Amino acid sequence: MTVTWATHEADYFDRSEPLVPGAVVLDEEIAPRAGWSAVVRAGHVLTLVDVGGNQSGDCLIFDAADHDERYSVQSTLAAQRNAYLVEGSVLMSNEGHPLMTIVGNEVERQDTIGGACSKESNTLRYGHHTLFHHACRENFLLEGAQHGLGPRDLVSNINWFMNVPVEADGTLGIVDGMSAPGKRVALRAERDVLVVISNCPQVNNPCNDFNPTPLRVVVTDPGVAA
């Protein structure tokens, strides 16, 4: 049976609500395959909602006042002593400072080692015929350009809702996700940060069931009643 977009949305989409209550500062939807960016102020909480289920949101984080200070996979994993991100994980910068903290998480684990797809990696993994496919790298560049960022600012990223297991032989797998419609992760900003998200346009592996769906971003101020 062919499922139309309208039927799929009506039957399976769940936009949910913020994980941390408070006055809503921002509430936006990231369309399938699109990019998004915004400054999240210190103390505010960003809730990312997996509206359609198993849709990866590739993410970069920068200090809002100094973009040379940005999210560091190496510093974060060393501080957490864990290959994955879970509730309580502190997202560290390349200068060893906390940028954001995961204060709520409704999936087993979040990935930060699988990297972002690009046109080049698509051709290596899936064949040269995929060269025309839009990828997260392009989303990062388009969104980053609005904030004065360029190719040199594209560091290793977080993959919200993506399942990248470390296999017994040490290789990384890209397999079916562990999320579902309406699942959420919440991040508290420890300083003013610029958050850049690519709603992953990948259609060549099962990370999003070969069907990109929307993500919802809600930023709340817990210090002010809703």
HELIX and SHEET records of a PDB file:
HELIX    1   1 TRP A    5  TYR A   12  1                                   8    
HELIX    2   2 VAL A   73  GLN A   80  1                                   8    
HELIX    3   3 LYS A  119  TYR A  126  1                                   8    
HELIX    4   4 HIS A  128  THR A  130  5                                   3    
HELIX    5   5 CYS A  136  ALA A  145  1                                  10    
HELIX    6   6 PRO A  151  ASP A  153  5                                   3    
HELIX    7   7 PRO A  206  ASN A  208  5                                   3    
SHEET    1   A 6 ALA A  23  ILE A  30  0                                        
SHEET    2   A 6 LEU A 215  ASP A 221 -1                                        
SHEET    3   A 6 VAL A  45  ASP A  50 -1                                        
SHEET    4   A 6 LYS A 183  ALA A 189 -1                                        
SHEET    5   A 6 PRO A  98  ASN A 105 -1                                        
SHEET    6   A 6 VAL A  90  MET A  92 -1                                        
SHEET    1   B 4 GLY A  35  VAL A  40  0                                        
SHEET    2   B 4 VAL A 193  ASN A 199 -1                                        
SHEET    3   B 4 GLY A  57  ASP A  63 -1                                        
SHEET    4   B 4 ILE A 158  TRP A 160 -1                                        
END                                                                             
